Amino acid sequence: MELLNKRILITGGTVFVSRYAAEYFVKRGCEVFVLNRNHHKQSDGVILLEGDRHHLGDLLQNKHFDAVLDITAYHAQDIEDLLAGGFTYDTYILISSSAVYPQGNKQPISEDTPLGENCYWGTYGTDKIAAEQALLAHDPNAYILRPPYLYGPMNNVYREAFVFECAEKKRPFYLPQQGDMKLQSFHVQDLCLLMENILISKPTAHILNVGNDTPITIRNWVSLCYHICGETPTFISVSKHVEQRQYFRFYNYEYYLDVSKMQELLPKTLPMEEGLREAYLWYQNHQKEVIRKPLIDYIDVYLKQCE
């Protein structure tokens, strides 16, 4: 294996993407160091560097890593403080976000689309832009990945988990209008496989949109989640005048990324049904780890009376 014994530093390592990545690269035979404050159980096989990226002291001083996978940088200061840690590395990969693109762009959105504030994502998007800029100022050869919605095992965000919960309780599903809005997603396994391919091949493209090449309507996505749970949804259409995020976990915002550059490194991605099945298997045994939002309460209190 080309990554065997490579020293990889992963920021985080205890929740969703960073935890999945840590376990993924351990299985690839890498020496995986995770930088976190040790507030959660660590994955088997990792080497814990217990600390805060904003107060590193000499924790990373004079260490060398073959790769840094920065999965928990959300602000420019996150980048500045980590890179002041006195370590060296060969390749740096930052997980950014498609939220760096303003709404209203011509779609599919390519990597050379001007960045700017997105009214749906607000400071989350502009802070990600600042993090990208801070990294490139230090290292113009760093890699930046811009995913849409990430999903899969270990996802503690109340997205597919919300639909699984509704399906298991045999609830009708309150669908924004007719459910025609499209989602673009990316499985966490594909994200890790892409990072592995970058570390091996060192592509010339350093900024990549990532995601499945075919979006799915929310009606079809919900139907697929129910099907995986052995159920068929009954849909109730909700007026566009009701704030969507009160009863559904996604913004009323449709965008489509051009992922053609990514496909040169990762021609095929995990089929949505297979990816959601993996997510459901994890959910069945880790429901308490999901950070729930009061969507069902809102539906029961405010939407049912409008039927």
N, C-alpha and C positions, 0 to 999 in steps of 0.2 A: 504493500500500500504506500502510495506516495506521501501520505501525511503521517505515516508511522513515526512516533516519537517526537513529532513537532510540538514545540512549546507554544500553547495558545492561551492568551489572557482574555477572559470573557467578563465584561462588567455585568454585575448582577449574578445570575446563576441560580436563583431560587424561585422565580415566578415565570410562568408561561414561556415566552420566546427565549429568554436567556437560560432558563432551566432546561428547556428542550435542547437548545444548542449545546449546553454543557454536556448533557448525556449523549447527544449525537456524536460529538467529537471525541468523547471518551471511548465510545464504541469503535471509532475509526483508528484507535490506537494512539491518540494524541495525549500529551501531558497537558492536562487542562487545569489552568489556574482560574479561580473565580474570585472576583473582588466584590465583597459585600460586607454588611455589618453583622452577619451571623445571627439575624433575627428569625430565620427559618431553618428547617432541617436541610442539610446539604445533600446533594446527590452523591450516590456512590461513585467512587473513583476520581473525584475532583480533588484539587489541592486548594484549600481555603486560604485566601489572603484577606484576613479580617481587617476591615477598615472602611472609611468613608472617602470617596473620591475627592471630596473637598478638603479633607484633612489627612493627607497621606503620610506626612512625616517622611521617614526613610523606608517605608514599607516596600516600595518598588525600586528604591535606589540601586543603581548599577545592575539591575536585572535586564535580561534580554529575552524577547519573545519573537518567535517566528511570525506570529500574527496577533493582532489585537482585534477582537470582535466587540465593538462598542454598541451595545444593545440598549443601554439605559441613559443615553445622552439626550436631554430634552432642551437644553439651553447652551448658549455659547460658553457660559462659565463652567459647565460640566466638562467641556472639551479643554478649556484653558487649565483647569485645575488638575485634570488627569495627566495632561501632557507635561505639566510641571513636576511630575513625580520622579524624574531622574532616571527613567528606564529607556531602553532602545528597543526597536522592533523593525521587522522587515516589511510587513504589510498591515495596513490599517483599514478595516471595513466598518463604516458607520451605518447603522440602520436608521434611516430618516423616515420620511412619510410622503405620501401623495398629497397631504394637506398643504404642502408648500406651493401648490399651484392654485391661483385664484379661480373662483367659480366663473363660468361663462366662457371658458376657452373653447376653441374649436377642438372637436374630439375626433379620433383618439388623441390624447395629449402626449406629445413627444418630450424627450428630455431637454430639448433646447427651448421649450416654452418659457417665457419670462416668469420668474417667481414673484409672489406677492401675497398679500393678505387674502384669505378665503373667509367670507363672511360666516360660513358655517363652523369652521374650525377655529377662527379667531387667533388668539395668542399661541395656541398649540402649534399652528402652522408657522407663524412668524418666528417663534422661538426655534423651531426646527431649521428654518432658513438661517438664522443666526448661528446655530450649531454647525451647519454645513460650511458656512463662510469661515468660521473660526478654525475648523479643521483644515480646510484648503489653504488658509493663510500659513499654517504650520507645515502642511504636507500636501503639495499640489498633486502628488501621486496617490493619495488616498482614494479608496473606493466608497461610493455613496449609493445606497440602495433605497428606492422609494416605493414601498409597498402600499397597496390599498388595504382593505380589511384583512387581517390575518386570522386564521382559524385553525382548529385542530386540537389534538390532545394537550392538556395542561392549560387550556384557555379559561382563565378565571373571570373573563369579561362576560357579562350577561347578554350574549348575542344568540348563538345557536343554543346555548343552555336554556334561554328563555323559551324558545320554541320547543325544545325537548320537554321542558316542564309542562307546557300547555298540552302537548301531545299525550304525555303520560297521565295527565289528569283528565284527558278526553274533553278538553275545553274547545268550544268554537274559537276560531282565530279571527281577531279583529285586524282587518287588512286595510292599509292606507288606500283608499279609493278602490280601484280595480286590481291593484297589485302589479301594475305594469312597470313600475320603477325598476331599473336594473342595478344589480350589485356586481362589483368585481372583487374577487377574493384571492387569497394566496395561502396555501397550506404551509404550516410551519416546517414540515419536512422538506418541502420544495425550497424554502428559504435557506435551510441549512445545506441542502445539496448544492444550491447555487453558490453559497459562500465557499464550500469545498472546491467547486470547480474554479472559482476565482483564485483561490490560493494555489491551485495546481497550475493553471494555465496563464495567470497574470494577463488578462485581456487588455487591449489598448483602450477600450471604452471604460471610463472610470465612474461615470454616473449612469445608473440603470434604473428605469422603471421596472418593477417586477409585479407579476400577477398572472392569473389565468388569462388566456387570450380571448376567451368568450365569456362575457357577463351573463348573468342569469336573472330573470325577473324575480321579484320578491315573492310573488305567488308561487312560482315553481320551486323556489328555494324553500319556502315554508312547507310546501307539499312534500318535498324530498325529505325534510327533517321528520315530518309526521310518518312518512312511509318507513323510514329507518326505525322508528319506534313501533311499527306495526299498526299505525293508525291512518285514517284518511281525514283531512281537515274539513270542517264546515266553515266557510268564510262568511264574515259579516263585514260589509264595506263601511268604512269610516270616512266622513266628509273631509275634504281638503282643508276645511276651516278649523279643524281640531289639530292642535299642535302634535305632530307625529311622534316626537320623542317622548311624549307622555305615555304612550301605549305600545310603541314599537321602538326597537333599540337603535335604529339608524336614522340619520338625518334625511330630510326630504331633499336629497341632493344626489343627482345621478352623474357619474363621470366615468370615463373609459380611458385607460392608459394604453398607449402604444408600447408593447413589450417586445418588439421585434429584435432589439439589441440583446435583451435577456435570452431570447430563444436561440441565439447563436451559441450560448453556453448551456442552455437547458431547453432542448427542443420540445420535451413533453413534460407536462405537469400532472399531478395526481388527479384523476377524475373526481368531480365534486362528490358523487355518491360515496366513493371509497373514502374520501377524506372526512366526510361527515360521519360515516360509520365509525371511523377511528375516534373522532371527537365524542361520539355518543358512548362508546365503550369506556372512555376515560370518565365522562360525566357520570355514568352509572355508579362509579366507585369513589367519586370525589365531589359530590354535590355540595358538601359543606365548604369547599374551597372557592366556590363561585361567589363573586361579589354581586349580590342581587340588587336590583332597583325595583321600586314599588309600581311596576307596570301593571301587574295583575290587580293590585289594589285600586289603581286609577280606573282600570276597565270596569271593575265590579261596582265602584262607587259612582262613576260619571258616565260611562258609556252604555252600560246595560239599561239605564233608565231612559236612554234616548232611542232604544230600539222600537 
